[in-house]
Amino acid sequence: MTTDIQENEGPDILKEWVGKGRVYEKTFNPELYHEVQQFIFREARLQDIHDYDAWEALWTDNALYWVPANGTDTDPERQMSLIYDNRSRIALRIRQLKTGRRHSQTPPSQLARVISNFEFLTSSNDDIKVMCNVQIFETNLRGDTMWAARNEYTLRRIDGVLKMAYKKVVLINNNKAIYTLSFLV
Amino acid sequence: MDGNQISRWDELIRPGMVHGSLYSDEAIFKEEMEKIWFTTWVYIGHESEVPEKNDFVTKSLGPMPVLMVRDSNGKIQLLLNRCPHRGNAVCVQEQGNRARFTCPYHSWTFSNTGDLINYAFPEGYEGVDKSKLGLGKVARVASYRGFVFGSMAAEGPTLEEHLGGAIRTIDQLCDNSPTGEIEINAGYLKHRTRANWKFILENECDGYHPAFVHSSIFSVSSSAIGDLYGDKAVAVTRAFGNGHTEVDPRPEFRRRDAPMSWFGTTSERLPEYTKQMNEAYGDRRAREIMIDGTPHVMIFPNLFIAEIQLFVIQPISVNESIQHSTAIQFKGAPDINRRLRQQTMGSVGPAGFLLADDTEMYERNQRGLEIREPEYLFLKRGEHRERRDEDGYLIGHSTDDLPSREIWKHYRSMMEAT
């Protein structure tokens, strides 16, 4: 047994929140684990300190950045998502932030995020698929907000360097009314 | 008493000026619930959200949840989710399909027409009249072209009387669909906002703010919005009475004389949609519809149709609101619907290029009220250039405060009513 298939038995509502079954990798590669963890820690730091250019440079050319609403495995081609950005829309998001007139980020949110529970998913090609949990503390003009999410990444090695091809952020409370989320999540 | 009441409103709402406490006083909020939200017609949802018999979805009327149901006879019902026995919720699912609702506390079971069918251990209720123990209902339900409204007042103006001239805007929207019908089926983004609902209401037809609040996105994307909300704009604001207001950009779009310009595109880029429109309305009428585009209208107190988006404003408390937003879909027009969704997702909701910044403004407005001076907000922009259009409605420049002034006029009439 090298894999661990997550079976989601139980009521539909649970499937809605934890998502479809995923196949977790059981073999453990300490070097890859370390490299991926360092990559994601760095991504988190760039987000926390609003280093927009360095964060944007982490993406591949055909990237997808997805923050669904109202569940985990919704159909983003049918249902509203909080963010459903292709590569050019990621660039637009960054350009807007960099104007200095993105009022909801002027002044920028003060942020610290903690990332944990890294687990690899099995991958049928050279892409690296990894899940992790994140908690983000945000404070801004309105006050303090706690965010929590399950993140899913597809990382790809391009010219020897890891890049993000896909990042999905499933906010745990994405079926509820949430405050403005204009920092990079 | 009457004299005091009148002088109180004279103080709170002066010509072109409103007192800050109207947005922050909890007693006024409670009064608004009774005199506005639980009296007038409030938008609840769209019939397409419950397409099949026994479909239901949780909506709201002010802070109060409401179950919008298509009952087993196919009729739209607005049921109150409170068991008449002890107050428990008879349904905790957001949406689904079921013919009956059973309260989990003592197993009282209701049909989706609201009637009590059964209670557990019925021998304990000898002589009780079950027909008096149904679920509560919104007193009046009416719909116009699929838009379902509810009023908690058993009597009052009809929905069409309430909508008045704003009916044109709903017709205008539906005409942009080749089937004449719109659908709401993409789910809602729910944006929590620490501000009074009226800051949201007033902003929807405020054409003065976009050039400043949204300059960040306009400066980095191609946008012709400046033509609509600039100093030299030919677009107008209009008040229909009953608190309904719009920004009407049709003068600008008619000047451009280019179909689909309102949507930042051309009919050549939407060949399937254009063909459907021509077949449905004839080339000439289709061209007119596709030049004018969809409306930008705020239907008092909670339905905002923003060209391609639908917003529902929900007051939660004096300083907390929820903006529910979704993409409008034209029934049977898939090639435009994807673009409507993609553009909506970019613009609205907590992470939207536009709405995150609007909402930042609402929250700063609200906090500003903690500062005591000056006590009044100043809404006189364009007072000197108000005029009447050919239908007798007040109109002004697209950047004028006319919508706010007319909202407050209607607000006052509702709050003063006994």
Chai-1 contact restraints between the chains, C-beta under 6 A:
chainA,res_idxA,chainB,res_idxB,connection_type,confidence,min_distance_angstrom,max_distance_angstrom,comment,restraint_id
A,A69,B,L189,contact,1.0,0.0,6.0,A-B,restraint_1
A,N70,B,G187,contact,1.0,0.0,6.0,A-B,restraint_2
A,Q79,B,A186,contact,1.0,0.0,6.0,A-B,restraint_3
A,Q79,B,G187,contact,1.0,0.0,6.0,A-B,restraint_4
A,M80,B,A186,contact,1.0,0.0,6.0,A-B,restraint_5
A,M80,B,G187,contact,1.0,0.0,6.0,A-B,restraint_6
A,M80,B,L189,contact,1.0,0.0,6.0,A-B,restraint_7
A,M80,B,T326,contact,1.0,0.0,6.0,A-B,restraint_8
A,S81,B,M345,contact,1.0,0.0,6.0,A-B,restraint_9
A,L82,B,G349,contact,1.0,0.0,6.0,A-B,restraint_10
A,L82,B,A351,contact,1.0,0.0,6.0,A-B,restraint_11
A,I83,B,A351,contact,1.0,0.0,6.0,A-B,restraint_12
A,Y84,B,M345,contact,1.0,0.0,6.0,A-B,restraint_13
A,R95,B,V220,contact,1.0,0.0,6.0,A-B,restraint_14
A,Q96,B,S216,contact,1.0,0.0,6.0,A-B,restraint_15
A,Q96,B,I217,contact,1.0,0.0,6.0,A-B,restraint_16
A,Q96,B,V220,contact,1.0,0.0,6.0,A-B,restraint_17
A,T99,B,S216,contact,1.0,0.0,6.0,A-B,restraint_18
A,T99,B,S219,contact,1.0,0.0,6.0,A-B,restraint_19
A,R101,B,S215,contact,1.0,0.0,6.0,A-B,restraint_20
A,R101,B,S216,contact,1.0,0.0,6.0,A-B,restraint_21
A,R102,B,S216,contact,1.0,0.0,6.0,A-B,restraint_22
A,H103,B,D357,contact,1.0,0.0,6.0,A-B,restraint_23
A,H103,B,E360,contact,1.0,0.0,6.0,A-B,restraint_24
A,S104,B,A356,contact,1.0,0.0,6.0,A-B,restraint_25
A,S104,B,D357,contact,1.0,0.0,6.0,A-B,restraint_26
A,S104,B,E360,contact,1.0,0.0,6.0,A-B,restraint_27
A,R142,B,R194,contact,1.0,0.0,6.0,A-B,restraint_28
A,R142,B,E363,contact,1.0,0.0,6.0,A-B,restraint_29
A,A177,B,K190,contact,1.0,0.0,6.0,A-B,restraint_30
A,A177,B,R192,contact,1.0,0.0,6.0,A-B,restraint_31
A,A177,B,I322,contact,1.0,0.0,6.0,A-B,restraint_32
A,I178,B,R192,contact,1.0,0.0,6.0,A-B,restraint_33
A,I178,B,P350,contact,1.0,0.0,6.0,A-B,restraint_34
A,Y179,B,R192,contact,1.0,0.0,6.0,A-B,restraint_35
A,T180,B,P350,contact,1.0,0.0,6.0,A-B,restraint_36
A,T180,B,A356,contact,1.0,0.0,6.0,A-B,restraint_37
A,T180,B,T359,contact,1.0,0.0,6.0,A-B,restraint_38
A,L181,B,P350,contact,1.0,0.0,6.0,A-B,restraint_39
A,L181,B,A351,contact,1.0,0.0,6.0,A-B,restraint_40
A,S182,B,A356,contact,1.0,0.0,6.0,A-B,restraint_41
